[in-house]
């Protein structure tokens, strides 16, 4: 009976967004991104963007970001990933997360934020790193893009990434696609300090 109950609880919990259960008392969890260009450590800010951090951690828990690509690179602006495999197959996503761009965090160099389409509440799995101070992405008279963390180690990796050449992908019709794939091999939640 205990085994059956435990199986039910595990099944039920796995159907929820798991991020809220990962280090729930840690307001500043850290994740390690292992890329083809080096390692980046990001400190997430659950105190200012709890919904977004929990959403991001849900994808980390599911290993959804492992073996994906940074599919959009605009040097001096952003590098975006979290949505596609190397053959540009979209990853499975959860429901969109509520926009928390009014949290006081800014789209400044080294910050991580959620990508979205025109609907301000449309962010799912895709995120980007700011490669510059991008005040145009901050909220003002309109919704901005939710910043939810900051690079604490590995800024030089982003510098290396932005040196890669891009093109308009004939296959996809997208601009700013890196010619040589920039792979996100793995994303790991680091142990709580």
Residue, then its C-alpha position, 0 to 999 in steps of 0.5 A: x500500500x505504501x509503495x502504491x501511495x508513493x507511486x501516486x504521489x510521485x506521478x502527481x508531483x511530476x505532472x506539476x511544474x517541478x521548479x517550485x519544489x527545487x530548493x524551495x527555501x532558496x531565493x537565489x538558486x544557481x544553475x550551471x550551463x555547460x555549452x560548446x563554448x564553456x561553462x556559465x553559472x547563473x544566479x537566479x532571483x526567485x525573490x523578484x521573479x518567483x514564477x519565472x524562476x520556478x518555470x525555468x527550473x521546471x525545464x531544468x528538472x525535466x532536462x529539457x534544455x540538454x542538447x539544445x542550441x542557441x538559435x539566435x545571436x545578435x552581437x552586442x544585443x542578445x543570444x537566445x536559446x532554450x527552444x530547439x534541438x540541433x536539428x531545429x525541432x521545437x522542444x516540448x513546453x509547459x503553459x506560458x508564464x505570467x510576465x514579471x518584467x516589472x520586478x525591478x531587474x534590468x536587461x543589462x549585460x550578463x542578465x538572463x531573461x525570458x523570450x516571448x512573442x508580442x503577447x506579454x504573457x507568452x514566455x514558455x521555455x526560451x530565454x536569452x542572455x543580454x550581451x549589452x545594456x538593453x534598456x529597450x527591453x525593460x518595461x515602461x509604457x508597455x510590458x517588458x521582458x522578464x529578467x530573472x537572473x544574472x551571470x556570476x561566472x562565465x561572462x567570457x563565454x558569452x563574449x566568445x559566443x558573440x564572435x560567432x558568425x550568423x546567417x539567414x537560415x535558408x532552411x528556416x527562413x530565420x535571420x541571425x542563426x549561428x552558422x556553426x551550432x552553439x550547443x547547450x549540452x546540459x543545465x544543472x541546478x547547483x547544490x544549495x550553499 
